[in-house]
């Protein structure tokens, strides 16, 4: 009879430890997924900023070419450049 009680107590302890382990593993997996999602969002944001910066640089180069060719004068160049940089 005493052996059955000891086995039952050991079983309860084992079940409790297993439940804690499952909760910990679940939380770890969720945290890993959140970190991965945040990393993806940050990389998308940085890529968007980089593309926007490249577009601004290209527009400025185009304006400089137009100015160097004499198609637009100094005042038009300054206004267009200011508009691109805003």
Helices and strands as residue ranges (DSSP letters): H 2-68, H 74-85
